[in-house]
């Protein structure tokens, strides 16, 4: 009987050892450099960069949002007034540019019309003088028979003078039209520069206006909303708070391991404790203190475990859940 009791004692000791190995393998399994941890989200706050009026709030606490969703629409009366003033100035400058083109075209048309009148008068005078010269030459040939070369006729001189005058008048008109066009080009250049400067300023103001509106920078869930439509807010006022849909930080706990196992900047693999295929790359960003493991990491053992905190950054595009138990290698 005594021998049988001793055998049962050893069997019981063996079962306890097996159970301890099972618990260790189940809840602290992995290679010598593996650690367990918790995936956590870090909520981000959205603030107003400058004083503005809340035009609309498109979300409520608990609402899930996607990246790029419009959360809060803000407006600034002072900014709207400046934008309206600039748009009006640009419109006036463009109208002035268009009107000056029309005025120049009208002035050139007037110059050409005046030129046509002068040219018609000169042509008529040349034609009349030419007719008189022809008639005189005919009469002279009939009644005068002279062997001496005839002196240059005054009418011929007049015709040549009229033709020279006509040519110079054409040159003068061309110069005048060129001057008008050059002046127009200078005015157009100055107006165009003013328009470009005003449009650049308008673009900056519109960009500033678009930045007033607040959009979701990542998928997440609205935690708190601190403003309501119609409310005037000051610069740097907190508008709302969002929890990312996926965790971006992991707190690992080094149990019976030295911190130098995970040096800062080291690349690690973080995977779901229950689904190892669900894995994401991470990077060690810092250390914390030695503290008690969260309840989820030691709920299956009666002995309270402690470990040194190691903070790991992971990408937001992962399939882990907030608060999920993870394995770090």
ZAMARGU-4260 file (C-alpha; in steps of 0.2 Angstrom, whole numbers, plus 5000, padded with zeros to 4 digits):
<rodrens>
0) 5000/5000/5000 | 5014/5012/5005 | 5023/5008/4988 | 5006/5012/4979 | 5004/5028/4988
5) 5022/5034/4983 | 5018/5029/4965 | 5002/5040/4965 | 5012/5054/4972 | 5025/5054/4958
10) 5011/5052/4945 | 5002/5068/4953 | 5019/5077/4952 | 5021/5072/4934 | 5003/5078/4930
15) 5006/5095/4938 | 5022/5097/4928 | 5013/5093/4912 | 4999/5105/4917 | 5012/5119/4920
20) 5021/5115/4903 | 5004/5116/4895 | 4999/5132/4902 | 5016/5139/4898 | 5015/5133/4880
25) 4997/5139/4879 | 4999/5156/4885 | 5017/5160/4884 | 5022/5150/4870 | 5034/5154/4856
30) 5053/5155/4853 | 5065/5162/4866 | 5063/5179/4859 | 5044/5179/4858 | 5033/5190/4869
35) 5015/5193/4871 | 5006/5209/4871 | 4990/5219/4868 | 4985/5228/4852 | 4979/5246/4856
40) 4972/5261/4846 | 4978/5279/4850 | 4963/5291/4847 | 4967/5306/4837 | 4960/5323/4841
45) 4954/5335/4827 | 4956/5354/4831 | 4952/5370/4822 | 4967/5379/4816 | 4959/5396/4817
50) 4943/5404/4823 | 4928/5399/4812 | 4909/5396/4812 | 4903/5378/4813 | 4892/5376/4797
55) 4888/5358/4799 | 4893/5342/4809 | 4891/5326/4799 | 4895/5313/4812 | 4889/5308/4829
60) 4898/5298/4843 | 4899/5279/4839 | 4898/5282/4820 | 4910/5273/4809 | 4919/5284/4796
65) 4931/5281/4781 | 4946/5289/4776 | 4942/5306/4767 | 4924/5307/4775 | 4919/5325/4778
70) 4917/5326/4797 | 4915/5345/4801 | 4911/5359/4789 | 4918/5376/4795 | 4917/5393/4788
75) 4925/5410/4791 | 4915/5426/4788 | 4931/5436/4786 | 4938/5424/4774 | 4922/5423/4764
80) 4922/5442/4763 | 4941/5442/4756 | 4937/5429/4743 | 4921/5439/4737 | 4932/5455/4736
85) 4945/5446/4726 | 4933/5438/4714 | 4925/5455/4711 | 4942/5463/4707 | 4946/5449/4695
90) 4930/5451/4687 | 4932/5469/4685 | 4950/5467/4678 | 4945/5454/4665 | 4930/5466/4660
95) 4942/5480/4658 | 4954/5469/4648 | 4940/5464/4636 | 4934/5482/4635 | 4951/5489/4631
100) 4953/5477/4617 | 4936/5483/4610 | 4941/5501/4612 | 4958/5498/4603 | 4949/5489/4588
105) 4937/5504/4587 | 4951/5516/4587 | 4960/5507/4573 | 4945/5506/4563 | 4942/5525/4565
110) 4960/5528/4560 | 4958/5517/4545 | 4941/5526/4540 | 4950/5543/4541 | 4964/5536/4531
115) 4952/5530/4517 | 4944/5547/4516 | 4961/5555/4514 | 4966/5542/4501 | 4950/5544/4491
120) 4953/5563/4490 | 4972/5561/4485 | 4967/5548/4472 | 4953/5559/4465 | 4965/5574/4464
125) 4978/5563/4456 | 4965/5557/4443 | 4959/5574/4439 | 4977/5581/4437 | 4981/5566/4426
130) 4966/5570/4415 | 4971/5588/4413 | 4988/5583/4409 | 4983/5571/4395 | 4971/5584/4388
135) 4985/5597/4388 | 4997/5586/4380 | 4984/5582/4366 | 4981/5600/4362 | 4999/5604/4362
140) 5003/5591/4349 | 4989/5598/4338 | 4994/5616/4338 | 5012/5617/4343 | 5027/5609/4333
145) 5043/5611/4343 | 5059/5603/4340 | 5065/5608/4358 | 5062/5596/4372 | 5048/5601/4383
150) 5051/5607/4400 | 5043/5597/4414 | 5025/5600/4415 | 5019/5608/4432 | 5004/5595/4432
155) 5017/5581/4431 | 5026/5588/4446 | 5009/5590/4455 | 5005/5571/4451 | 5022/5565/4458
160) 5020/5576/4473 | 5002/5569/4476 | 5009/5551/4474 | 5023/5555/4487 | 5011/5563/4499
165) 5000/5547/4497 | 5014/5535/4501 | 5020/5546/4516 | 5002/5546/4523 | 5001/5527/4521
170) 5017/5526/4531 | 5011/5538/4544 | 4995/5528/4547 | 5004/5512/4548 | 5015/5519/4562
175) 5000/5526/4571 | 4991/5509/4571 | 5007/5501/4577 | 5008/5514/4591 | 4990/5510/4596
180) 4993/5492/4596 | 5009/5493/4606 | 5000/5504/4619 | 4986/5491/4620 | 4999/5477/4622
185) 5007/5486/4636 | 4990/5489/4645 | 4985/5471/4642 | 5001/5465/4649 | 4999/5475/4665
190) 4981/5470/4667 | 4986/5451/4664 | 4999/5453/4678 | 4986/5460/4690 | 4974/5446/4686
195) 4987/5433/4688 | 4992/5440/4705 | 4974/5442/4711 | 4970/5424/4705 | 4985/5417/4714
200) 4979/5426/4730 | 4962/5419/4727 | 4969/5402/4725 | 4978/5403/4742 | 4962/5409/4751
205) 4952/5395/4743 | 4965/5383/4749 | 4964/5390/4766 | 4945/5389/4765 | 4946/5371/4760
210) 4957/5367/4775 | 4944/5374/4787 | 4934/5358/4783 | 4939/5343/4793 | 4940/5326/4785
215) 4944/5308/4792 | 4963/5304/4790 | 4959/5285/4792 | 4945/5273/4795 | 4939/5274/4813
220) 4925/5277/4825 | 4920/5294/4832 | 4922/5294/4850 | 4917/5312/4855 | 4910/5327/4846
225) 4913/5343/4855 | 4904/5356/4844 | 4887/5359/4836 | 4881/5368/4820 | 4880/5387/4822
230) 4894/5388/4836 | 4908/5400/4834 | 4925/5392/4839 | 4941/5399/4843 | 4958/5394/4835
235) 4964/5377/4841 | 4948/5372/4848 | 4945/5353/4849 | 4931/5348/4838 | 4930/5329/4839
240) 4940/5314/4844 | 4941/5298/4834 | 4947/5280/4838 | 4956/5272/4823 | 4946/5257/4817
245) 4962/5246/4818 | 4976/5247/4832 | 4992/5256/4828 | 5001/5252/4843 | 5006/5236/4852
250) 5012/5235/4870 | 5022/5219/4872 | 5027/5212/4889 | 5044/5204/4892 | 5042/5191/4905
255) 5058/5184/4911 | 5067/5192/4896 | 5080/5206/4895 | 5075/5222/4886 | 5090/5221/4874
260) 5080/5206/4865 | 5070/5220/4857 | 5082/5235/4854 | 5073/5252/4848 | 5071/5252/4830
265) 5071/5233/4828 | 5059/5226/4816 | 5047/5213/4823 | 5032/5203/4817 | 5015/5205/4826
270) 5002/5192/4824 | 4985/5188/4831 | 4988/5175/4846 | 4974/5164/4840 | 4976/5166/4821
275) 4994/5167/4817 | 4991/5170/4799 | 4984/5187/4803 | 5001/5196/4804 | 5008/5213/4802
280) 5026/5221/4802 | 5030/5232/4817 | 5045/5242/4824 | 5050/5244/4842 | 5049/5263/4847
285) 5052/5263/4865 | 5052/5255/4883 | 5041/5257/4898 | 5042/5251/4916 | 5040/5234/4923
290) 5021/5232/4927 | 5008/5219/4930 | 5002/5210/4914 | 4984/5215/4909 | 4970/5203/4915
295) 4968/5196/4897 | 4986/5190/4897 | 4985/5181/4914 | 4967/5176/4917 | 4971/5157/4916
300) 4984/5157/4930 | 4983/5161/4948 | 5000/5168/4949 | 5001/5187/4945 | 5014/5189/4931
305) 5025/5205/4928 | 5034/5210/4913 | 5043/5225/4905 | 5033/5235/4893 | 5039/5237/4875
310) 5030/5249/4864 | 5029/5244/4845 | 5022/5254/4831 | 5012/5245/4817 | 5004/5250/4801
315) 4985/5255/4802 | 4981/5243/4787 | 4980/5228/4798 | 4967/5215/4803 | 4970/5216/4821
320) 4956/5221/4833 | 4958/5234/4847 | 4963/5225/4863 | 4967/5209/4855 | 4980/5198/4862
325) 4995/5196/4850 | 5012/5187/4849 | 5027/5197/4845 | 5043/5188/4837
</rodrens>
